Amino acid sequence: MSQYLPSPPSPPPLPDHKRRGDCASSRANGHDPPSKSEDPSDSDCRSGGQPTEQLEQPRPMGEVGGGDGVPYQGLGDRRRPEKRHKLSILPLVFLIFYEVSGGPFGVEDSVGAGGPLLALLGFLLFPLIWSVPEALITAELGTMFPENGGYVVWVSSALGPFCGFQQGWMKWLSGVIDNALYPILFLDYLKSAIPRLAAGPPRGLAALALTVLLTYMNYRGLTVVGGMAVFLGAFSVLPFLVMGVVAVPKLKPKRWVEVDFHNVDWNLYLNTLFWNLNYWDSISTLAGEVSNPAKTLPRSLFYAVILVVSAYLFPLFVGTGALPVDRDAWADGYFSDVALAVGGPWLSWWVRAAAAVSNMGMFVAEMSSDSYQLLGMAERGMLPEAFARRSRHGTPLLGILFSASGVVLLSWLSFQEIVAAENFLYCFGMLMEFAAFVRLRMKHPTAARPYKIPLGTVGCVLMLVPPTVLILVVLALSSLNVALVSGGAVALGLVLRPGLQWAERRRWLKFSVNPELADFCTVAGETTNATDHSPIRDLEVNSARNL
């Protein structure tokens, strides 16, 4: 099983007459000397000959060994010479907010599918069984591996680089499919004011122009994106606070408990909840760009969970309590009608404007996560090294261009197709994350974890049972078309990995591992010299030796 290990500090050279005792000293410290198959040159431990070199004793993945207090050193600690601004708590909270939510826009279908009671219960209970466990895992593993590979690194460490690559492929594709939705939704909110944007070439050109503009914002850097997220987040949430105050005289609590269990569209209901409350792990691919991730990441996730759940429940309580419930009317964009009824045209236009700019915020946040994920994979030797190159603004230029191209190519899909397809791919990725999390807890219980979920291994497994059951239900309710299309995408990832290896052997593509990252080694203590071998093949060799 391949693991990411922190590189231990090199010990000072010993005199020749003292080197013969190294193996005994290693055993005394609880380490066995390497076997003959691991390093044939180390014959002094067995025959008394002079050693040829001093061997480093690698630590188990993420652990601080020898009592020297040396923490994990990934991108968050060993910095490049160039100066880049780091994300602090406030912009990180709003980036998570836009990765997951962006506001209550899109939750209307939950009322149409199940009525007010099920909608309110869904956004009250679903975060407890899905969002909180996912956020906790992100906090633990994101601080354990503070680099831009994020969940790709987690899965590679626990299940091997082949699974890690598949995780990266499915999560990146899921994110790009998700991002293809936002320019279209932005135009949907504007078409009532500008009818020419409803269809035809003007709509296509407007969507393309918006994609180019927002892609440029990502190119300018995470500082720009983070500041934009804070401003757009405040603008998107504020009208619903005003709507709540205005609607107080019209609220009738008895409307909140209306339900008809014989008339529930469970597929639409669960997909709506799932789509609006997932992607907490996406922020992990920005861990290398966060200031003091050991503290900043867990705190930001905590504040973001509160912000997201409040941003959903408050408008739902207001909308379902202020007006008689017409489930057929509760569809995408209905909150503007609620604002019109309780506050007038000015509030309705404010809600529409908030919905439009919210889609811009979700686009830039998602593209940041997707593009930095590709950079993190390239720095681990999983993608060509061109993806690891940064622009003069410190951003992953090639990753941004690939993500933007995917958005343009997939923008022809309908809203329901996008939601169902991304949920299907996302489910497979989350199952691998859960498996990686449990395996790392079992195999490396003493590894350094700046934040650790306050549960033992058994408690963590029990915590993951409800979300795992939910994932299986969502997969079972998927349509045959969605399953076939998503299955084809998964199959493409299985072929893509060997294809990249073949291209590397032909020297068509160049791969390399960032030397600033912790070594990619095995828990048995074997290391691979990335300068002497193919990085993409070395990952496979190390994994095969220990699986």
N, C-alpha and C positions, 0 to 999 in steps of 0.2 A: 504494500500500500504506500503510495507516494505521499510525502508530506512536505509542507513548507517549513523550513527550520531557520531560526535566526543564526547568523554566523557568529560563533564564539570568538572572543578576542584571541589573537595569536599569542601563545606563550613565548617567553624569552627562550632563546636557544640554550640547551644544556651542554656542559662539557662532556666529552666522549665517555669519560670514566663513570659518569652518572646516568647515562642514557639507558644502560642495561637494566636499570631498575624501574623503567617507565611502566612496563606491563604490570608488575606487582603493585606499583602505586595506583595504577588504574583500577585493578581489582579491589584494592583497599577502599577506593572511593565508590565502589559499587558498579564499576564498568568492566565489562569483559573486553579483552583485547580482540582486535579483528581476527577473523579466521583466515586460514591460508587462502581460501577462495576469494576473500575480500581484498587482500593485499599480499601477494606472494613475496614481496620484497621485505616484509617485516619479519625476517627470520630470526632476529635477535631475541624475540620473545620465546622462541622454542629451542633454538640451538646455541644461544649464547653468542652469536656473531654480532659484529658491529652493525648498528642500524644505519640505513641509508638516509633516512629523514625523520623528522619529528612529526608524528601523526596528530592531527587535530581530532578531538573527541566531540562530535556534534551533539547538540542537545536535542531532546525530543521536541516535537513541533510546538513552537510558541513558549517553551518553558524557559525560565531563568535558572541556569544551572550554576553549580559551584559556589553558590552564595555570594556571587559578585554583584548581583543586583542589576545586571545588564538587561534592559527590556528588549522586546521585539523591535527590530529596526527594519521598517518598510519604508514606503514613500513618505509616510507622515513624519519620519524622524531624520533620515539621511537626505538632506536637501540638495538639489542641484544648485549650481552657482547662480543661475538667474533668479531674480527676485520676482516672486508671485504673491499676490494678496491671497490670504486664506479666508475661508468662510467662517464667520462667527455664528453664534446661536440664532440671532434673529433672522438673517437671511436663510439659514439652514432650516429653520422651522417652516418658513413660507415655501421653500423649495419642496420640503416633504409634503406640505399642504397641497401644493399643486401636483406633485407626483401622484398623490392618492385621491384628491378630491377636487379642489378648485371652487368649492361652494356647492349649494344644493341643486345646481342645474343638472338635470338628468335623473333625479330621484323621483320625479313625478310619476314615472311608470310603476313604482312600487305601490302607490295608492290605486292606480288604475287596475293593477293586477290582483291586489288582495284587499283593498279597502283601508280606511284610516288606522284601525287597530293593528292589523298585521304590518302596515308600513312603519308605525311608531315602534312596535315591539321589535321589528327587524333591525332598525337602526339603533335600538337600545341594546339588544342582546347580541346581535351579530358581531359587533366590535369586541365583545368579551370572549367569544369563542374563535374568532378569526384574527381581527386586527391586533389585539393585545399580544397573543402568542407570536405573531409574525414580527411585531415591533420589538418584542423582547429578544427573539433570536437575532434580529438585525443588530440590536445593541450589543449582544454578547460577541457574536462572530465578527461584527464590523470593527469592534475595538480590539479583538484578538488578531485580526488581519487588517491593519489600517492602510490599505492600498486600493488603487482604483479598479483592480480586478473584481472586488466585491464578492458576490455569490459564486462567481466562477472559481475563485481561489478556494472558497470553502469546500465546494464539491470536489475540486481537484485534490485537495488535501486529504479528504476522507475516502473518496471513491475512485480516485485516479484521474489523470488528465483527459482520458477519452470521455468520461462522464462529464468532466468539467467543461470540455469543449461543447458537448451537446447542450449542457445547461446554458452556456453563453449564447449559442445559436438560437435556442428556443426563447430565451428571455429577450434577446435583442430583437428578434423577429416579432415577438409579442408587443414590445414597446413601439416598434416602427408601425405596426398595424394600428395600435392605439393612437399614435400621433397623426395618422392619416385622417382621423376623425375631426380634429380640432379646426382646421381651416374651413371645412365644410359646415360645421356647426356655427362658426363665426359668421359665415355668409347667410346662414339660415336666420340668424337674429337680425340681419341687416336688410333682408329682402323685402320686408314690409315697408321700409322707408325708401329702398331703392329697388323697384320691381325688376329692373334689368338684370339683377344678380340672382334671380330665381332659377334661371336655366340658360343653356346655350353657351356660345363662346365667351360672352362677358363674365359668366360665372367661372368658367375654367381659367380664364386669364387672371381674374381677381384672386382665385385660390392659389395660383402659381406665384403671383406677385406677393401675396401674404406669406407664403412659404419662404420665398427668397428673403424678405425683410426679416422674418423671425430667425432664419438661419444665420443671417448676418449678425443679429444680436448675440447669438451663441458664439460666433466667431470672435466677438470682441472680448469675451472672457466671463468667468463666473462672477466676478464682482459686478459687472453690468447686469447679468442675469439675476443675481441675488437681490440687487437693489430694485430691479424691475418687479420681481416676485413680491417683495414687501409692499410696494406701492399698489400693484394690481390687486393683491390680497385684501388690503384695507378698502379699496374702492369696491371690491366685489361683495364684501361682507356687510358693509355699512348700510346699504338700502334695506336689508332684511331686519336690521335692528330698528330702523325707522318704521318699517312696516309693522313690526311687532307692537311698537308703542301706539301707532295709529289704530291698530285693529283691536285693542283691548276692549272697548265697549261692545264689539260684535262677537266676541268669543263665547261659544256655547260648548262646555266640556263634554256634554253627552254625545256630541258628534265624534269624539275621539275613539269611542268604543264600538263604532259601527263595523260589522263584519258579516260576511256571508261565506261560510266555509264550503258551500256547495258551488260557489262561483269564484274560484281562485285559479289564476294562470300561474302555476307553480314554477314553470320554466322561466317565464318573464320575471317573476318575483325574485327568484334566487339569483338569476343573472344580473338583475339590477342591483341587488345588494352586493353581490360579489364584485361587480365592476366598480362600484363606488367606494369600496372599502379595501381594495387590495393595493399592491405595489409599494408596501412599506419598505421592502428590501431594496428598492431601486436606489435609495440614497447611498447604499453601501458602495456603489461604483464611483462615488465622489469622496470616499473616505480619505484618499490621499491628498485631497485639496482642502481639508478641514483643519482649522486651527485647534490644536490639542484634542484630537478625536477621542481620546480615552474619556474625557469629561463632556466634551461638547456634543458628541453623537447621542449618548443616552439621554441627556437632558433635552435635546432638541426633539427626539422621538417622543418623549413624555409629553412635552408641551403640544406637539403636533397632534397626538391622539386626542387630547382635550379639545383642541381647536376644530379638528375635523368632525368629531361626533357632535359638538355643539352647533357647528355650521349646518349640519343635516337636521337635527332634531328641532331646533328652534323654528325654522321656517315651516317645517311640517306641522308642528303644533299650531302655528298661526294660520296656515292655509286651510287645514282641515277643520279648525275650530271656528273660523270667522265666516265661512260660507257653507251653504248646504252642499253635501257631498254628491257630486256627479262623477262617478268613476270613469265614464266614457270621456269626460273632459280632461281628466288628469293624464296628460301626456306631455312630451317634451315641450317646454316653453310655457307651461300653464301658470307658473309663478308670476309672469307679467300680467296675466288676467286677474290673478288674486290681488296684485298691487293696484290694478286699475279699479277694482271693486271697493277696496278699503281705503285707498288714498287718492285716487284720481290719476289723470294722464301723466302728470309729472313723475309720480312714483313708478308708474308702469314703464316709462321710458328709461328711468334710472336703472330698473331691474334688467331691462333689455341690454342697456349699455354694459352693465356689470357682467351679464352672461357672455356678451361678446368678448370683452377684454379678459374674462376668466379663461376662455379658450386659448387666448394668446399666452397667458401664464402657464397653462398646462403644456402647451407646445414647447416652450423654451425649457421648462423643467425636464420634460421627458427626453428631449433631444440632448440635453446636457448629460443625463444619465446614460443614454444609449451610446453616445460618442465616447465618453470617458471609459465605458466598459470595453469598447474596442481597443482603446489605448492600453488599458490594463492587461488585456489578453495578449497584445503585441509585446508588452514589456515582460511577459512570462514566456514568450517564444511560441505562443499558440497561433498567432497571426503574423503576417509579414511585418518586418520591422518598420516599414513605411507608416503603418498605423500608429506607431509610437512617437512619431515626429510631431513637434508642437509648432504652432504659428508664433509670430512675434508677440502675440497676446497671451501665450501660454496655453492655448487651446488645441485640441486634437483635430487638425484641419481635415485630414482624410476621413476620420470617423464622422465628423459633421457632414461632409459631402455625401458619404455613403448613406447615412441616416436620412438626409434630406431627399436623396434620390429614391429611397424606399418609400417615403411618404408620398411623393409625386406618383409613383407607379401604382400604389395601392389606394389612391384617393377615389377610385371608381367604385369601391365597395359601398354597400348600404350600411346604415347605422347598425341595424340588428346583426348583419353579417360580421361587422367589425367587432362588436361586443362579444358575440358567440365564439368567433375564431380566436381572439386574443385570450379569452377566458380558458379555452381548451388548452392552448399552448402554455399558459401561465400555470394551470393545474399540474401539468407534468413537471414543470420546473420546481414548483413548491414541494412536490413529493420528494424530489432529489435533495432539496434543501433540508427537509425534515430528516431524511435518512442521514445526511452528512452531519447535521447537528448532533444527533443521537450517537453516531459512530465516534465523533470527536470527543464527546463526553465520556464514552466508555473506554476508548483507547488512550486518552490523554486527560485523565481527571485532574492532574496537578499542573497542567499547562497554565501559563500566565494568562489570565483573563482580566483586563482592567475593569470590565463590568461583567458580572456573572449573575444569571437568573438565580434567585434564592430558592432553588429546588434541587433535589438530588436527581440522579439519572432516572429513577423510577417516576418521580414526580414530573419530570420533563416529558417522559413518554406518555403519561396520562394526560398532560396538558395538550399534547398533539393529537390525541384520539378524536376529539370533536372536529377540529379543522380537517383532519384526514377523511373522516366520514363525509364531511361537507364537500370536499373535493370530489370524492367518488360519486356523490349524488349529482353534482354539476356535470361531471363527465357522462353519467348515465342519461341525463336529460338532454344532452346535445343531439342535434339532428344528424341524420346520416350524412348530409352534404358537408356539414361543418366537420364531422369526424373524418371524412375522406380527405378534405382539403388540408386539415391540420395534420392528419397522418402523413400526407404527402410531404408537408413541410418538415416533419420530423425525419422522414426517410432521406430527404435532401441533406439534412445535417449529418446523417450517418455516412453519406457518400462524400461530403465536403471535407471531412477530416483526412481520409486517405488521399483525396485529391490534392490537398495542400502538401502532404508528405511527398507525394509523387513529384509535384512541381519543385519542391526543394531538392530532391535527388537529381532532378534535371538542371538544377541551378537556375531555374527561371525566377524563383522568388528567394529572398534572403530573410532568414529568421535569426533573431538574437535575443538573449535574456539580459535585462537591465541589471548590471552588476550592483546597483544600489539596493536592490531588493534582497530579502533574505534568501538563503540558498534553498533550492528545490531538492530535497534529499529524502531518504527513506528513514523510517523510524529505527531500522536496524543499524543505522550509522553509516550507510553507504552514501558517497557523494559522487556527483558527476561533474566533470570539468566541462563547463559549457563552452570554453574556448577551443576544446579539442574535438568536440562532437557536434552533431546536429541538434540544436535545442529541441526541435519538435519531436525528434526520435528519442532523445535522452529522457524526455518526460514519459514516453511509453515504456522504455526499458526499466526505469526505476519503479514504475507502477507494476509491471508484470512480475518483477522479482518478489513482490511482497503481497500480492493479492491471493 
